Amino acid sequence: MKIIVASGKGGTGKTLVAANLAYALSDQKEVLLVDCDVEEPNLHLFFPQGGYELPVTTPVPVFDADRCTGCGRCAEVCRYGAITVLKEPPPLFFEKLCHSCGGCEMICPEGAIHEEERAIGKIRFSNPCDNIILISGILDEGEVMAPRVIAAAKSYAGGHPTTILDASPGIACPVVEAMQGADYCILVTESTPFGLHDLALAESVTRCLGIPSGVIINRFSDEDDQVMDFCRSKDLPVLMTIPFDREIARIQNTGGLISESMPAYREKFADLFSRVTSAGGFSR
């Protein structure tokens, strides 16, 4: 089962949930934990461990000035404005705008374009503790093709039976890429107006993608029931509430796991997995 942990905004506790859920489940089975927040990966802070890395590349066009006639068809087919035809060939190419679709190479009548691989990031693999394998996608500084690094990280996950993916915050393309193929989405929010607003956005994405979802409310206060009302209105199950608690904050801010330091939470996160698998129609 592939479970993705997402949030409409940053700072809600999304990574806290992903890390502690993986740790609680590691008592029972092997868990594959995938950090899809490739611009700011931080699951390794909870699971510090060495490992090895593999590069992520993307194909980009290379132009042959001797064969190019300056016809401009490559620029016409490029939807992203990555190619600009000048008076003299070859065209001006903006590699950071290229989406590696291959259209320019296919349409060039002179065969003046071929593709070469360009590095945009890396995938880090580690085995930080028994029964947890961590795969972290890391986008190189200054690069913009986050979805390609996310897709690469997910491809290494393969068909592992218990996979937890930590998405980037928001609802942009990287989040949609991370959500594709997930069996269930845990939406993490907080009891604030901003949290509620962005929860609504994230819920709309899971609904459009047809992914069953439930909600965890972090820093929960009994005095604030707006998020609960929203969940009822959308038939979203509230899977867990995590209170606004000084001890939880202390453990979290020192890179600890509440499911390790507070045994009650290990049971809560194990129960969370049971609820998710039941809601998704999967057996444990």
C-alpha angles and dihedrals in degrees: 000000000000114000119185121200112208142162137193092231139022124262098036096117100263095143091045089059095045094048096045094044090053092047093049092050093048088077088067108028147353112285128199110211116195122192105210094170087098097168093055108013111180109158087102088069089068093040107034110187139133121247140141136285137220124197125246115215136180128204116248130181123260117199126220106216092196094058099034114101096186094244091149098222091126091057091047093055095045108097094188102057093244094136127057120183115223131195090263124039142279105063122242109258126203103198095190090061094050116109094192095239094146093224095125093055092048096048100044106112093200098049088238095141130073130165130244129184119256122193115240104162147328143248118231121205125197141157101214098173142354113306096002123105114185122204114185124190112210122191114208115248112271094018122120105191096098094150091063093054090046091050090051092050091050092048091059089053089063115171099330107163095230114037126162117192124196109208128202116258121266133034103274128123096285090057093048090050091051092048095051110110096011118142095207137008125213109203113204118203141157135229097261134103090249091049092052093046093052093042088060090053093048092047090054090055094051089047092051091049092046094237117149110236145184135186137245115195112209124198086018122190123195089219093064114067100157092103090048090051091050092050091051091050091053096039089242113155115230099226098185143347122216112199128230093260131165094214093052089050092050093051093045095048093052092053095258131138119240090207087061099041098037111044093198089066092051087061092044093053092046088052089048089059090051091052092048095049091048092049091048093049095246130130120233 
